[in-house]
Structure formats: structure tokens, C-alpha cells
Amino acid sequence: MSVLVEFRNVDLSYGAHNVLDGVNMRISSGEIVTIVGPNGSGKSSLLRALIGALVPSSGTITQASGLRIGYVPQKLHIDPTLPMTVTRFLSLPHRVPNSQAADALTHAGVPELGRQQMSSLSGGQLQRVLLARALLHRPQLLLLDEATQGLDQPGSAAFYQHIEQVRNDLNCAVLMISHELHVVMSASDRVICLNGHVCCEGKPEAVASAPEYRALFGSGTGGALALYRHDHDHDHVHGHGEDCDHNHSHEAAQ
């Protein structure tokens, strides 16, 4: 697998507040990676740095040449009085052929929605349309930032199961952030636990049982993982220092 994105000792600050501290991370082609962590742990800031919206205070972020990135935001507010079909929405701000829009909707699992009004979509349908928008140009890396916020658990589970199908169809890498630990981790090849720094990373089952992870989230998610996975691969988990809830300055060397 080729490396698409690499963070090397990335620090990120808002004024005097250090949000990311010495983050090292790689995303390779074809893998699904989930970043978990408490509120304020720097998850969304990491994504914003990846797409160039934030500049690290130190360290480097490198991307594969010409990397195509698709992004699914947490939510999007659309004026309900604005008459706009899904196909028209997918052509903003730059027009795309109807065939390209239809192909993206098919990959998002909602081929029937092209003529539907945006204002009439359910929450789950809107998230699939936002996914289709992210897939218009067949990204090599798909980013999802709390993409199922507001959906119920079955809707979230269905969405993330479909993400696996998208990965298989397009052979893209997926990097996603979510607070729905048991659902998202079950769909991941690798999990990174973040709390300003990388606390631990590895296979989902290994991270779920790691002391650094349990210091943050407890042990309750471990059993829930079994409901969604059948290949209980207990690969090695890579710890990156003290328990996640400790101060960043306590981070030990690998």
C-alpha cells in the first residue's frame, strides 16, 4: 500500500493553546482509519490541517502528489424554501454532467434521489447526498467528520457499513472521526486514539482493550464491538505514552 498522507511531529496551536502535540500518523491507500478521542482532543483540527485549512506550528504534513480528497462534513444547513434538486445541488459550485452525478449517487447507495428536492430529504438521505458530493471526483482519500451526527444508531451503522462498500468499489482510503465508538470502530481496519497526542493505535479490538483507550472511554465498548465484527483479530496495539487522560507533556517516547 502506498502512503497517501503522513504527519511528522505535527504541533498545532490556537494562540497559546496547544491542540496537537507531536502527532505522527500515516494513511495508506485502501485502508479505513478511525480517529477517536474526547471532545477537545484535536480530532477536527487534525482534519482541517490535513486539508490545508490550518497550518501546523511545527512539523510537516505531506501528501501524495495530486491526491484527490473527498470530504463529508458534520452537517449542512440548506434553506428549506430554496427549490433545488439533488442533481442540481451536486453541480454547485461547478456544473458536473448528469451522468457523473448519477454515478456518485449510485456509489453513495441512493441512485433514486437525483430528482428529489433537497428540502424534502431525511437526515439519512442528506448524509448520503453529502457522501455522493464527496465521491463526485472519485477521491483517493475520503474524509468523514462526525458524518452521522443526528442519525439514530441503525442509521449510523448502515452508513458506516456502506462506507466499507465505497472503499471496496473505489479502492480509496477512508479517514473518519466519530463519537459513536462501537459503530465506527467496527468498520475500521485501524483505530487511532487521540487526545492532543496519539495515545495508542492498532486494530479495533486491540485498541478497545488498551489501557490508554480505557482510561478515556472505559471498558463498555469492548463488548459492543463483538456485535458488529466477526473477525476478532487481536493484533498488537501500539501505545504512544501515558494514559490518554494525562497531560500532553507526560507523553513518553515510543
N, C-alpha and C positions, 0 to 999 in steps of 0.2 A: 504494500500500500504506500502511495506517495503522500508526503506531508503537505497539507493544504495551508495550514496556519500554525505558526509557532510563536509563543510568548516566551521571552527570555528575561528573567529577573525584572518583570514589569512592576513598577510602582506607579500609583495614580493618586493624586491628591486634589481635593477641593479646598483651596486656601491652605490652612494649617491642618486640615483633617485628612489623614491618610486613609484612602479607601481600599487600595490594593497594595500589598506589601510583598515584593519578591516573587511574583507569580510566574511559574514555569508551566507551560501547557502545550500540548500538540494535538491537532486534529488531523486525522488522516482520511484519505478517500474511502468512502463506503461504510464508515462506522457511525453509529448513533451514540452520542455522548450526552449525558445529562449532568448539569451543574445544579447541585442542591446546596442550601445554606439558609440561615435565618434571615429575617428582614434586616437590611442594612449591611449585609455581608459582602456587597460589591458585585453581585451577580449581573444586574442590569448594566452597571458601569463597565463591566468586563465586555459585554456585548457591544456597548457603544464605542469602546476603544477598538474593538475588532473591526467595526465598520468605518472607523476613522472619525467618528463624531466627538471623541475625546482623545487628547494627546497625552501619553504617559509622561510623568515627570522624570522617569528614568527607565532604562531597559529598552528592549526592542520588540516589535511585533512584525513578523514577516509573513507575507502571503505568497502562494504560488503565483507565478506570472499569469496575468489575465484571468484571475479567479473570478468566477461568476457566483454571486451571493444572492440568495432569496431570503426575504425577511417577513415573518409573520408577527405583527405587534400584539400587545396585550388586548387592545380593543380599538375600535374606530367608531367615532360618532358621525352619523350621517343625518342630515336634516330630513326628517320624515316627510316634509312637504315637497321635497325635491324629486321630481319624476325622473327616474334613471333605472334602466335595466342593468342586470348583472353584466351583460356583454359590454354595454357602454361604460360601466364602471371599470372594467378591465382594460379599456382603451384610454384611460386617463393616467398621466397627462399626455401620453403619446399613443396614437392610434395603433392598434395591432389588428392583423387580419382576423376575421371571424373564426376562421379555421384554427388559428393559434389559440384564441380564447376558448374555443370548444375543446381543444386538446388539453388545455390546462384544467378546465373544469372536469374533464374525464379523469385525469390523474388525481384530482382532488376528491373524486368519488361522488361528484354531483353534476353529471352531464346534462341533467334535465333543467338546470336553473338558469340557463342563458337568457331567456326572455322574461324572467320574473323580475318584479320591481324590487330594488334594494330595500325599500321601506317595509316590504312585506316578509322579509326573511326572519326566521327564528334565529336565536343565538347560535345554535349549532350550525345552521346553514350559512350564517355570516362568517363564521370561522372557516368553513370550507371554502367560501369565496375568497377570503383573505389568503388562504393557502394557495388557491388557484392563481391569484395575483403573483404570489411569490414564485410560482412554478412556471410563469409565462416564458421565461428565457432559459429554462432547463438548467437551474443552478447546479454548480458542483458542491456548494455548501448551503444548506438550508438552516436558517436561524429561527428559533421559536422562543419568544419571551413571554412566559406565562400565557401561552396561546389559548388555553381553555378556561381562562378566568370567567366565572359566571355560569359555566355549564355544570350540570349535575354529574355525579360520578360515572354513570353508564355512558353519558355523552363524552366525557373526558376519556374514558377507556377506549371507546370506539374511535375517537380522533387519533389517539396515540397508536392504536393498533394499525390504523390506516397509514400513519407515518412510516411504519415498517414497510408497508407495501410500496409507498412512494420511493423509499430508499432502494428497494429491490428493482423497481421499474426504471428509475433514472440513474441508479448507481451513484447517488450523491451522498455526501456526508451530512449528518444532522447534528446540530448543537442546540440543545434546548434547556430552558430554565423552567422550573415549576416548583410549587409548594406541595403538589399532590404526589408525595413521595412514593407511595406504594404503586400508583398507576404508572408514573413516568419511569421509575427505576426498572419496572418490569419490562419496559420496551427498549431498554438500553443495552448496548454492548459494554459500555464503560461509564462509571459514575465518578465525578469529581466533587468532593465536599469542600466548599469554600466558606471561609469566614475571615475575609480580608487577605488571608494567605490560603494556599492549598493545604488542607488538613490531612486528607487521605484520598486515595483514588484506587480504582480497580474494578473488578466485576461487581455487579449489583449485590449479589449475595454476600460477597466478601466485605464490601463497604458497609452493608447493613449490620454486620456483626463486629465492625471495628470499634475499638474504644473511643476513637476521636469522633466518629459518627454518633455513637450512642450518648456521648457527653452532650450533644446538641439535641438529638431527637428522641432519645430513649430507645427502648427495645421493641416498641409496639409494631413498627413497620416490618420487622423481620418476618413475622408470621404471615402478614398480608402479601408479601412477595410471592409466597407459595401458591396463592390463589391465581396468579397471573403467569407464572413461569413453570415450565416442566423440566427444563434442562438445568438442574441445580449444580452449576459448575462453581466449585469453591476455589477459584483461582486466587493467587496471592494478592493481598491488598497492600498498596504502597502507602505507608504513613509518611507524613511530612511534618513531624514535630509533635508538640504537646497537644493535649486535648483541645478541640476546636474552640471551646469557650474561653480559653486563656487569651491573654493579651498577645498581640502580634509579636511583640518583642521577645516573647518566650519561645518563638519558633526555633527548633533545633535543626541543625544541618542534617541532610539525608544520610 
